[in-house]
């Protein structure tokens, strides 16, 4: 773990990107649902 800090950093950065991507997908999904109801 302490030998490869770059590996840990890249993994945490990737999980951050995944969280942002999931938020973005849910926002787009909600937006499409709102557009359909109008």
PQR file of N, CA, C, O and H, with PARSE charges and radii, in Angstrom:
ATOM      1  N   UNK A   1       0.845  -1.197   0.000 -0.4000 1.5000
ATOM      2  CA  UNK A   1       0.000   0.000   0.000 -0.0000 2.0000
ATOM      3  C   UNK A   1       0.880   1.247   0.000  0.5500 1.7000
ATOM      4  O   UNK A   1       0.713   2.132  -0.839 -0.5500 1.4000
ATOM      5  N   UNK A   2       1.827   1.314   0.953 -0.4000 1.5000
ATOM      6  CA  UNK A   2       2.690   2.499   1.039 -0.0000 2.0000
ATOM      7  C   UNK A   2       3.769   2.480  -0.040  0.5500 1.7000
ATOM      8  O   UNK A   2       4.395   3.502  -0.320 -0.5500 1.4000
ATOM      9  H   UNK A   2       1.963   0.595   1.635  0.4000 1.0000
ATOM     10  N   UNK A   3       3.982   1.300  -0.650 -0.4000 1.5000
ATOM     11  CA  UNK A   3       5.006   1.217  -1.701 -0.0000 2.0000
ATOM     12  C   UNK A   3       4.530   1.843  -3.012  0.5500 1.7000
ATOM     13  O   UNK A   3       5.328   2.393  -3.771 -0.5500 1.4000
ATOM     14  H   UNK A   3       3.473   0.470  -0.422  0.4000 1.0000
ATOM     15  N   UNK A   4       3.213   1.754  -3.272 -0.4000 1.5000
ATOM     16  CA  UNK A   4       2.676   2.265  -4.542 -0.0000 2.0000
ATOM     17  C   UNK A   4       1.611   3.337  -4.290  0.5500 1.7000
ATOM     18  O   UNK A   4       0.422   3.078  -4.478 -0.5500 1.4000
ATOM     19  H   UNK A   4       2.565   1.308  -2.656  0.4000 1.0000
ATOM     20  N   UNK A   5       2.016   4.517  -3.874 -0.4000 1.5000
ATOM     21  CA  UNK A   5       1.009   5.568  -3.623 -0.0000 2.0000
ATOM     22  C   UNK A   5       0.323   6.020  -4.911  0.5500 1.7000
ATOM     23  O   UNK A   5      -0.834   6.439  -4.885 -0.5500 1.4000
ATOM     24  H   UNK A   5       2.981   4.728  -3.722  0.4000 1.0000
ATOM     25  N   UNK A   6       1.047   5.934  -6.058 -0.4000 1.5000
ATOM     26  CA  UNK A   6       0.446   6.345  -7.327 -0.0000 2.0000
ATOM     27  C   UNK A   6      -0.734   5.438  -7.688  0.5500 1.7000
ATOM     28  O   UNK A   6      -1.723   5.895  -8.261 -0.5500 1.4000
ATOM     29  H   UNK A   6       1.987   5.593  -6.079  0.4000 1.0000
ATOM     30  N   UNK A   7      -0.622   4.148  -7.350 -0.4000 1.5000
ATOM     31  CA  UNK A   7      -1.701   3.211  -7.638 -0.0000 2.0000
ATOM     32  C   UNK A   7      -2.944   3.570  -6.818  0.5500 1.7000
ATOM     33  O   UNK A   7      -4.064   3.543  -7.328 -0.5500 1.4000
ATOM     34  H   UNK A   7       0.181   3.776  -6.885  0.4000 1.0000
ATOM     35  N   UNK A   8      -2.732   3.903  -5.554 -0.4000 1.5000
ATOM     36  CA  UNK A   8      -3.858   4.273  -4.687 -0.0000 2.0000
ATOM     37  C   UNK A   8      -4.489   5.566  -5.183  0.5500 1.7000
ATOM     38  O   UNK A   8      -5.713   5.698  -5.189 -0.5500 1.4000
ATOM     39  H   UNK A   8      -1.822   3.925  -5.140  0.4000 1.0000
ATOM     40  N   UNK A   9      -3.656   6.525  -5.600 -0.4000 1.5000
ATOM     41  CA  UNK A   9      -4.183   7.802  -6.083 -0.0000 2.0000
ATOM     42  C   UNK A   9      -5.038   7.587  -7.326  0.5500 1.7000
ATOM     43  O   UNK A   9      -6.146   8.114  -7.421 -0.5500 1.4000
ATOM     44  H   UNK A   9      -2.662   6.418  -5.595  0.4000 1.0000
ATOM     45  N   UNK A  10      -4.523   6.812  -8.279 -0.4000 1.5000
ATOM     46  CA  UNK A  10      -5.267   6.592  -9.522 -0.0000 2.0000
ATOM     47  C   UNK A  10      -6.581   5.871  -9.238  0.5500 1.7000
ATOM     48  O   UNK A  10      -7.585   6.128  -9.901 -0.5500 1.4000
ATOM     49  H   UNK A  10      -3.622   6.383  -8.202  0.4000 1.0000
ATOM     50  N   UNK A  11      -6.582   4.977  -8.265 -0.4000 1.5000
ATOM     51  CA  UNK A  11      -7.806   4.243  -7.945 -0.0000 2.0000
ATOM     52  C   UNK A  11      -8.843   5.178  -7.329  0.5500 1.7000
ATOM     53  O   UNK A  11     -10.024   5.109  -7.670 -0.5500 1.4000
ATOM     54  H   UNK A  11      -5.766   4.768  -7.726  0.4000 1.0000
ATOM     55  N   UNK A  12      -8.403   6.052  -6.419 -0.4000 1.5000
ATOM     56  CA  UNK A  12      -9.348   6.975  -5.783 -0.0000 2.0000
ATOM     57  C   UNK A  12      -9.847   8.003  -6.792  0.5500 1.7000
ATOM     58  O   UNK A  12     -11.011   8.402  -6.755 -0.5500 1.4000
ATOM     59  H   UNK A  12      -7.444   6.107  -6.142  0.4000 1.0000
ATOM     60  N   UNK A  13      -8.958   8.433  -7.699 -0.4000 1.5000
ATOM     61  CA  UNK A  13      -9.373   9.382  -8.737 -0.0000 2.0000
ATOM     62  C   UNK A  13     -10.404   8.723  -9.648  0.5500 1.7000
ATOM     63  O   UNK A  13     -11.388   9.353 -10.037 -0.5500 1.4000
ATOM     64  H   UNK A  13      -8.012   8.108  -7.729  0.4000 1.0000
ATOM     65  N   UNK A  14     -10.178   7.466  -9.983 -0.4000 1.5000
ATOM     66  CA  UNK A  14     -11.119   6.752 -10.852 -0.0000 2.0000
ATOM     67  C   UNK A  14     -12.479   6.631 -10.172  0.5500 1.7000
ATOM     68  O   UNK A  14     -13.508   6.800 -10.826 -0.5500 1.4000
ATOM     69  H   UNK A  14      -9.379   6.955  -9.667  0.4000 1.0000
ATOM     70  N   UNK A  15     -12.501   6.341  -8.877 -0.4000 1.5000
ATOM     71  CA  UNK A  15     -13.776   6.210  -8.175 -0.0000 2.0000
ATOM     72  C   UNK A  15     -14.485   7.559  -8.105  0.5500 1.7000
ATOM     73  O   UNK A  15     -15.713   7.622  -8.165 -0.5500 1.4000
ATOM     74  H   UNK A  15     -11.665   6.203  -8.346  0.4000 1.0000
ATOM     75  N   UNK A  16     -13.704   8.651  -7.977 -0.4000 1.5000
ATOM     76  CA  UNK A  16     -14.299   9.990  -7.993 -0.0000 2.0000
ATOM     77  C   UNK A  16     -14.962  10.246  -9.341  0.5500 1.7000
ATOM     78  O   UNK A  16     -16.080  10.757  -9.402 -0.5500 1.4000
ATOM     79  H   UNK A  16     -12.706   8.600  -7.928  0.4000 1.0000
ATOM     80  N   UNK A  17     -14.273   9.892 -10.417 -0.4000 1.5000
ATOM     81  CA  UNK A  17     -14.834  10.084 -11.758 -0.0000 2.0000
ATOM     82  C   UNK A  17     -16.098   9.244 -11.935  0.5500 1.7000
ATOM     83  O   UNK A  17     -17.062   9.695 -12.554 -0.5500 1.4000
ATOM     84  H   UNK A  17     -13.364   9.477 -10.367  0.4000 1.0000
ATOM     85  N   UNK A  18     -16.097   8.032 -11.397 -0.4000 1.5000
ATOM     86  CA  UNK A  18     -17.282   7.174 -11.517 -0.0000 2.0000
ATOM     87  C   UNK A  18     -18.462   7.790 -10.772  0.5500 1.7000
ATOM     88  O   UNK A  18     -19.594   7.754 -11.254 -0.5500 1.4000
ATOM     89  H   UNK A  18     -15.314   7.665 -10.895  0.4000 1.0000
ATOM     90  N   UNK A  19     -18.192   8.357  -9.593 -0.4000 1.5000
ATOM     91  CA  UNK A  19     -19.261   8.990  -8.822 -0.0000 2.0000
ATOM     92  C   UNK A  19     -19.825  10.186  -9.581  0.5500 1.7000
ATOM     93  O   UNK A  19     -21.039  10.382  -9.636 -0.5500 1.4000
ATOM     94  H   UNK A  19     -17.273   8.387  -9.202  0.4000 1.0000
ATOM     95  N   UNK A  20     -18.925  10.991 -10.170 -0.4000 1.5000
ATOM     96  CA  UNK A  20     -19.372  12.148 -10.956 -0.0000 2.0000
ATOM     97  C   UNK A  20     -20.177  11.674 -12.164  0.5500 1.7000
ATOM     98  O   UNK A  20     -21.214  12.250 -12.492 -0.5500 1.4000
ATOM     99  H   UNK A  20     -17.938  10.832 -10.126  0.4000 1.0000
ATOM    100  N   UNK A  21     -19.694  10.622 -12.822 -0.4000 1.5000
ATOM    101  CA  UNK A  21     -20.399  10.087 -13.987 -0.0000 2.0000
ATOM    102  C   UNK A  21     -21.786   9.578 -13.617  0.5500 1.7000
ATOM    103  O   UNK A  21     -22.735   9.777 -14.375 -0.5500 1.4000
ATOM    104  H   UNK A  21     -18.851  10.153 -12.556  0.4000 1.0000
ATOM    105  N   UNK A  22     -21.918   8.926 -12.470 -0.4000 1.5000
ATOM    106  CA  UNK A  22     -23.221   8.416 -12.052 -0.0000 2.0000
ATOM    107  C   UNK A  22     -24.175   9.565 -11.758  0.5500 1.7000
ATOM    108  O   UNK A  22     -25.355   9.499 -12.104 -0.5500 1.4000
ATOM    109  H   UNK A  22     -21.147   8.765 -11.855  0.4000 1.0000
ATOM    110  N   UNK A  23     -23.665  10.628 -11.114 -0.4000 1.5000
ATOM    111  CA  UNK A  23     -24.498  11.801 -10.847 -0.0000 2.0000
ATOM    112  C   UNK A  23     -24.972  12.405 -12.163  0.5500 1.7000
ATOM    113  O   UNK A  23     -26.139  12.771 -12.302 -0.5500 1.4000
ATOM    114  H   UNK A  23     -22.707  10.681 -10.832  0.4000 1.0000
ATOM    115  N   UNK A  24     -24.058  12.507 -13.131 -0.4000 1.5000
ATOM    116  CA  UNK A  24     -24.377  13.085 -14.434 -0.0000 2.0000
ATOM    117  C   UNK A  24     -25.444  12.256 -15.144  0.5500 1.7000
ATOM    118  O   UNK A  24     -26.370  12.806 -15.740 -0.5500 1.4000
ATOM    119  H   UNK A  24     -23.110  12.210 -13.018  0.4000 1.0000
ATOM    120  N   UNK A  25     -25.310  10.933 -15.079 -0.4000 1.5000
ATOM    121  CA  UNK A  25     -26.292  10.053 -15.721 -0.0000 2.0000
ATOM    122  C   UNK A  25     -27.672  10.227 -15.088  0.5500 1.7000
ATOM    123  O   UNK A  25     -28.676  10.288 -15.798 -0.5500 1.4000
ATOM    124  H   UNK A  25     -24.558  10.486 -14.595  0.4000 1.0000
ATOM    125  N   UNK A  26     -27.728  10.308 -13.762 -0.4000 1.5000
ATOM    126  CA  UNK A  26     -29.021  10.442 -13.089 -0.0000 2.0000
ATOM    127  C   UNK A  26     -29.661  11.786 -13.423  0.5500 1.7000
ATOM    128  O   UNK A  26     -30.881  11.877 -13.558 -0.5500 1.4000
ATOM    129  H   UNK A  26     -26.913  10.259 -13.185  0.4000 1.0000
ATOM    130  N   UNK A  27     -28.839  12.832 -13.556 -0.4000 1.5000
ATOM    131  CA  UNK A  27     -29.370  14.154 -13.912 -0.0000 2.0000
ATOM    132  C   UNK A  27     -29.957  14.115 -15.320  0.5500 1.7000
ATOM    133  O   UNK A  27     -31.046  14.638 -15.557 -0.5500 1.4000
ATOM    134  H   UNK A  27     -27.847  12.758 -13.446  0.4000 1.0000
ATOM    135  N   UNK A  28     -29.239  13.499 -16.249 -0.4000 1.5000
ATOM    136  CA  UNK A  28     -29.723  13.391 -17.634 -0.0000 2.0000
ATOM    137  C   UNK A  28     -30.989  12.538 -17.681  0.5500 1.7000
ATOM    138  O   UNK A  28     -31.929  12.862 -18.408 -0.5500 1.4000
ATOM    139  H   UNK A  28     -28.354  13.074 -16.057  0.4000 1.0000
ATOM    140  N   UNK A  29     -31.018  11.463 -16.919 -0.4000 1.5000
ATOM    141  CA  UNK A  29     -32.192  10.599 -16.887 -0.0000 2.0000
ATOM    142  C   UNK A  29     -33.403  11.384 -16.374  0.5500 1.7000
ATOM    143  O   UNK A  29     -34.492  11.280 -16.938 -0.5500 1.4000
ATOM    144  H   UNK A  29     -30.255  11.200 -16.329  0.4000 1.0000
ATOM    145  N   UNK A  30     -33.217  12.166 -15.309 -0.4000 1.5000
ATOM    146  CA  UNK A  30     -34.298  12.976 -14.748 -0.0000 2.0000
ATOM    147  C   UNK A  30     -34.740  14.034 -15.760  0.5500 1.7000
ATOM    148  O   UNK A  30     -35.932  14.304 -15.901 -0.5500 1.4000
ATOM    149  H   UNK A  30     -32.332  12.250 -14.851  0.4000 1.0000
ATOM    150  N   UNK A  31     -33.780  14.628 -16.457 -0.4000 1.5000
ATOM    151  CA  UNK A  31     -34.079  15.656 -17.464 -0.0000 2.0000
ATOM    152  C   UNK A  31     -34.933  15.076 -18.595  0.5500 1.7000
ATOM    153  O   UNK A  31     -35.901  15.701 -19.027 -0.5500 1.4000
ATOM    154  H   UNK A  31     -32.811  14.409 -16.342  0.4000 1.0000
ATOM    155  N   UNK A  32     -34.575  13.887 -19.070 -0.4000 1.5000
ATOM    156  CA  UNK A  32     -35.352  13.247 -20.138 -0.0000 2.0000
ATOM    157  C   UNK A  32     -36.764  12.931 -19.657  0.5500 1.7000
ATOM    158  O   UNK A  32     -37.727  13.089 -20.407 -0.5500 1.4000
ATOM    159  H   UNK A  32     -33.788  13.379 -18.719  0.4000 1.0000
ATOM    160  N   UNK A  33     -36.893  12.481 -18.397 -0.4000 1.5000
ATOM    161  CA  UNK A  33     -38.210  12.163 -17.856 -0.0000 2.0000
ATOM    162  C   UNK A  33     -39.062  13.432 -17.774  0.5500 1.7000
ATOM    163  O   UNK A  33     -40.254  13.404 -18.080 -0.5500 1.4000
ATOM    164  H   UNK A  33     -36.110  12.353 -17.787  0.4000 1.0000
ATOM    165  N   UNK A  34     -38.448  14.540 -17.363 -0.4000 1.5000
ATOM    166  CA  UNK A  34     -39.177  15.806 -17.275 -0.0000 2.0000
ATOM    167  C   UNK A  34     -39.622  16.269 -18.660  0.5500 1.7000
ATOM    168  O   UNK A  34     -40.731  16.779 -18.820 -0.5500 1.4000
ATOM    169  H   UNK A  34     -37.479  14.563 -17.115  0.4000 1.0000
ATOM    170  N   UNK A  35     -38.766  16.093 -19.650 -0.4000 1.5000
ATOM    171  CA  UNK A  35     -39.096  16.506 -21.021 -0.0000 2.0000
ATOM    172  C   UNK A  35     -40.286  15.696 -21.557  0.5500 1.7000
ATOM    173  O   UNK A  35     -41.123  16.229 -22.285 -0.5500 1.4000
ATOM    174  H   UNK A  35     -37.865  15.679 -19.520  0.4000 1.0000
ATOM    175  N   UNK A  36     -40.358  14.417 -21.197 -0.4000 1.5000
ATOM    176  CA  UNK A  36     -41.437  13.566 -21.702 -0.0000 2.0000
ATOM    177  C   UNK A  36     -42.788  13.972 -21.112  0.5500 1.7000
ATOM    178  O   UNK A  36     -43.816  13.857 -21.778 -0.5500 1.4000
ATOM    179  H   UNK A  36     -39.678  13.984 -20.605  0.4000 1.0000
ATOM    180  N   UNK A  37     -42.789  14.444 -19.871 -0.4000 1.5000
ATOM    181  CA  UNK A  37     -44.051  14.773 -19.212 -0.0000 2.0000
ATOM    182  C   UNK A  37     -44.605  16.098 -19.715  0.5500 1.7000
ATOM    183  O   UNK A  37     -45.807  16.334 -19.598 -0.5500 1.4000
ATOM    184  H   UNK A  37     -41.954  14.538 -19.330  0.4000 1.0000
ATOM    185  N   UNK A  38     -43.777  16.960 -20.265 -0.4000 1.5000
ATOM    186  CA  UNK A  38     -44.236  18.276 -20.736 -0.0000 2.0000
ATOM    187  C   UNK A  38     -45.122  18.102 -21.974  0.5500 1.7000
ATOM    188  O   UNK A  38     -45.611  19.088 -22.527 -0.5500 1.4000
ATOM    189  H   UNK A  38     -42.800  16.768 -20.360  0.4000 1.0000
TER
END
